[in-house]
């Protein structure tokens, strides 16, 4: 079985060679957005069961 490909910086490469800087603003903001969305969903689920 062949290794999966990743698309990064306008080219395809083996996934094992794909590297992202942890300080990349897209990564930082994406992680923050994902965490905030999860917290909002938890709040909505709590409200739904409280009714």
Order of alpha helices (4+ residues) and beta strands (2+ residues): beta-beta-alpha
